[in-house]
């Protein structure tokens, strides 16, 4: 389904780029002022290069601004893994204590529970 939706967006966009390129064949002079470099290119190439540069710049800015979120996500994932490991250890201790309580007489159980409460 996602592949179909991407085609619905890509095909018209590609057709628009082709139509733009065909209709803007005029040439424009690009002069890089401080350097003695100047050249002529088609208007469509200048616009497409500028759009691509803006796309790349936007992607870089977006990637850099999401750095804190990615860092926080990694930190939270480590905390979650530690909590799951601690939970498994505590569940095993509870299982052992329940087994010990069920096999011991009442007086020994009270002593064991007193030790647990003191800790």
N, C-alpha and C positions, 0 to 999 in steps of 0.2 A: 504494500500500500504506500509506504513512504517513497519507494522508488518511482511509483506512478506519479505521486504528487511532485517529486523533484523534476520529472520530465515535463509536467504541466507548467512549471515555472521556468525551466531552462530553455525549452524550445522557443517560447515567445521572446525571452530575453535575447537569445542568440539571433533571432530574426530581426529584432530591433537594432542590435549592434551591426549586423550586416547592412540593413537599410541605412543606418546612420553613416557607415563607412562609404557606401556607394553615393549617397547624396552630398557628402562633404569632401569632394576631391580637391578643392582649392588648396593652395599652399600658403603657409604662414612662415615668417622669418622668426627664428628663435635666436636671441642674442643674449649670451651669458656675459653680462656687462663687465664685471671686474676683469674677467679673462678675455683675451681677444678671440673668442670663439663665437661664431654665428653660423647657423645652417638653416636651410628651408626643409620643412616637412609638411605633409598633408595635415589639414585641420583635424581630420578624424583621428590621426595618429597622436597629435598633441593632446586632444581631449581624452582619448583612451589611456594614454600614459599617465596623465594627471589623475584620472579616476582610479587607475590601478595603484598609483602611489598613495592616494588617499585611503584606499582600501587597506593597503599594507600598514600605513601609519595608524589607522583605526584599530587594526588587529593587534599591533604592538602595544598601543596604549591600553586596550582592553586586557591583554595578557598581563601587563605589568600591574594594573589596578586590581586584578583578581589574586595577586600573590598572597596578600594577608589571609584571604578566605581559604586558599589552598593550604597554607601553613596551619591555620586553625583547624581545618578538616583533618590534616594528618595528626595533629596533637590530640584531637578528640577520638580519632580511631585508635591511637595508642592507649588512651585512657580506657576506652571500651574494651579492648583486648585484655588489659590488666584487670579490669573489673570482672570480666568473664572468667579469667584464670582464678581470681580470688574466690569467686562464687563456687567454682568447681571444688576448690580446696575446702571451703567451708561446708559444702554439701557432703563431702566425704567425711569430714570430722563429725558432722551431725549424724550421719549414718552409723559411724563407729560408736558414737556415744549412745544412740538409741539401741544398738545391738548389745552394748555393755549393760545398759540399764535393764533391758528385758531379761538378761540372764542372771543378774545379781539379786540377792535378797534385798528387802526393803531398807534395812539399816545401812547397808553399804551404798545403796542408791542415794540416800539422803546425804551421806558423807561426800559422795562424788558430786552431787548437785551443789553442795556447800563449797567445794573446791572450785567449781566452775564459776559460781557467783562471786567468789573472792578474786578470781582472776579478772 
